[in-house]
């Protein structure tokens, strides 16, 4: 019922899927298909091939989960480009008054900024948060 080519094509397809997704799950299916291909090559019945595929895949999934967890634990959370500005120092290049937006330069970029207090040109400020496309800063 299942040919050797079927199992090999299934294994290759899931290896390609693993390359794209990097989830370890596709790799488990690929290993199961590889073992099923070996069982097919040894001329075992299709039910044994299917049984081998299912059992090996389940074992691989169970074994790969702790490995994947170990590899991904401790990896830093990635911040978006704007989130990395929070806590950074900026220089005021256009005066900021409480009811008006000013301008600051931070990490080589110019941003609109607001503050609860008046801040003169040339003063150093810190980014407290981001609201839309403007920075909320404080001295």
C-alpha positions in Angstrom: 0.0 0.0 0.0 2.8 2.5 0.9 5.8 2.6 -1.4 9.4 3.3 -0.5 9.2 6.5 -2.6 6.1 7.6 -0.6 7.9 7.4 2.7 11.1 9.1 1.3 9.0 11.9 -0.2 7.1 12.3 3.0 10.4 12.5 5.0 11.9 15.1 2.6 8.7 17.2 2.6 8.7 17.4 6.4 12.5 18.1 6.5 11.7 21.1 4.2 8.9 22.0 6.5 11.2 21.9 9.5 13.7 24.2 7.7 10.9 26.7 7.2 9.2 26.5 10.6 12.1 25.4 13.0 9.6 23.8 15.3 11.1 20.3 15.8 7.6 18.9 15.2 8.1 18.5 11.4 11.5 16.9 12.1 9.8 14.3 14.3 7.4 13.4 11.5 10.3 13.2 9.0 12.3 10.8 11.3 9.1 8.7 11.6 8.8 8.6 7.8 12.4 7.7 7.5 12.0 4.7 9.8 8.9 3.7 7.9 10.9 3.8 4.7 13.5 1.5 6.2 10.8 -0.9 7.3 9.3 -0.8 3.7 12.8 -1.5 2.3 13.0 -4.6 4.5 9.7 -5.7 2.9 7.5 -5.6 6.0 3.8 -5.3 5.8 2.2 -1.9 5.4 0.5 -2.1 8.8 4.0 -2.5 10.4 5.2 0.4 8.3 2.3 2.6 9.6 2.8 1.4 13.1 6.5 2.2 13.0 5.8 5.6 11.5 3.3 6.5 14.3 5.4 5.1 17.2 8.7 6.7 16.0 7.0 10.0 15.4 5.5 10.0 18.9 8.8 9.1 20.5 10.6 11.8 18.6 8.0 14.4 19.6 8.3 13.4 23.2 12.1 13.5 23.2 12.4 16.7 21.2 10.1 18.8 23.4 12.6 19.0 26.3 15.5 19.6 23.9 13.6 22.4 22.1 12.6 24.0 25.5 16.3 23.9 26.6 17.5 25.5 23.4 14.9 28.3 23.6 15.0 29.0 27.3 17.1 32.0 28.3 16.8 33.6 24.8 16.1 37.3 25.2 12.7 38.7 24.3 13.1 40.8 21.2 11.9 44.3 21.4 10.5 46.2 18.5 12.5 49.1 17.1 10.5 51.7 19.0 10.4 49.7 22.3 14.1 49.7 22.5 14.0 53.5 22.9 12.3 53.3 26.3 14.8 54.3 29.0 17.3 55.8 26.4 18.7 59.3 26.6 17.7 61.9 24.1 18.7 65.5 23.4 16.0 68.2 22.9 16.4 70.0 19.6 13.1 71.9 19.7 11.8 73.2 23.0 9.1 71.1 24.7 6.3 72.8 26.5 3.5 70.9 28.4 0.7 71.7 25.8 2.9 71.5 22.7 5.1 68.9 21.1 8.8 69.4 20.8 11.5 67.5 19.0 14.3 65.2 20.3 17.2 63.4 18.8 17.7 59.9 19.9 20.1 57.3 18.5 20.5 59.4 15.4 16.8 59.7 14.7 14.5 62.7 15.2 11.3 62.1 17.1 8.3 64.3 18.2 8.2 64.4 22.0 5.9 65.6 24.8 6.5 66.1 28.5 4.7 67.3 31.6 7.2 70.1 32.1 9.0 72.7 30.0 12.3 71.4 28.6 14.8 73.7 26.8 16.8 73.0 23.7 20.0 71.1 24.4 18.8 69.5 27.6 19.1 65.7 28.1 15.9 63.8 28.6 14.9 60.1 29.1 12.2 58.3 27.2 9.5 57.2 29.6 7.1 55.6 27.1 5.9 55.8 23.5 2.5 56.9 22.5 1.8 56.4 18.8 4.6 58.2 16.9 5.7 60.4 19.7 7.9 59.9 22.7 6.9 60.8 26.2 10.0 62.1 27.9 11.1 63.4 31.3 14.3 65.0 32.7 
